[in-house]
Amino acid sequence: MTIMEMLGQSGALSLLGMGIVFSFLIILVITITQVGKLIGVLGLGKDAAAAKTGSPAPAGNNEQVTAAISAAVNEYRKS
């Protein structure tokens, strides 16, 4: 087997591998998109539940979290 034959085989194998990975990623994107649409149709998302009830989703502790993050950033900047 010559060097040129080995380079040709390695190039073909590289292209085959990249093609398989690319195909898998395309299938993955399509699957995720379809599952997202299915969740929207079935109303399993947080926003869909809020839209059905007419009230916004519970805010939780957003203000407290924001205050804690702000305090942590200020402490970090001091040191």
C-alpha positions in Angstrom: 0.0 0.0 0.0 1.5 3.3 -1.0 1.4 6.6 0.8 -1.0 8.0 -1.7 -3.4 5.1 -1.3 -3.2 5.5 2.5 -3.8 9.3 2.2 -6.8 8.6 -0.1 -8.3 6.1 2.4 -7.7 8.4 5.4 -9.4 11.3 3.5 -12.4 9.2 2.6 -12.7 7.9 6.1 -12.5 11.5 7.5 -15.2 12.6 5.1 -17.4 9.6 6.0 -17.0 10.4 9.7 -17.8 14.1 9.3 -20.8 13.1 7.1 -22.1 10.8 9.8 -21.7 13.4 12.5 -23.3 16.1 10.4 -26.3 13.8 9.6 -26.7 13.0 13.3 -26.7 16.7 14.2 -29.3 17.4 11.5 -31.5 14.6 12.9 -31.0 15.9 16.4 -32.1 19.4 15.4 -35.2 18.1 13.6 -36.1 15.9 16.6 -35.7 18.8 19.1 -37.8 21.1 17.0 -40.6 18.5 16.7 -40.5 17.8 20.4 -40.7 21.5 21.1 -43.7 21.8 18.9 -45.3 18.8 20.5 -44.8 20.3 24.0 -46.4 23.6 22.7 -49.4 21.7 21.3 -49.9 19.6 24.4 -49.5 22.7 26.6 -46.8 21.2 28.8 -44.7 24.3 28.9 -44.7 26.9 31.7 -45.8 29.7 29.3 -48.6 27.6 28.0 -49.9 26.9 31.5 -49.9 30.6 32.2 -51.7 31.4 29.0 -54.5 28.9 29.8 -55.1 30.3 33.3 -54.8 33.9 32.1 -52.3 34.7 34.9 -48.6 35.0 34.6 -46.4 32.2 35.8 -45.4 32.5 39.4 -42.5 34.8 39.7 -40.9 32.9 42.6 -38.1 34.8 44.3 -36.9 36.8 41.2 -36.4 40.0 43.3 -34.5 38.1 46.0 -32.3 36.4 43.4 -31.6 39.6 41.7 -30.7 41.2 45.0 -28.4 38.3 46.0 -26.6 38.4 42.6 -26.2 42.2 42.8 -24.7 41.8 46.3 -22.3 39.1 45.2 -21.1 41.2 42.2 -20.6 44.2 44.5 -18.6 42.0 46.9 -16.5 40.6 44.1 -15.7 44.1 42.7 -14.6 45.3 46.2 -11.9 42.7 46.4 
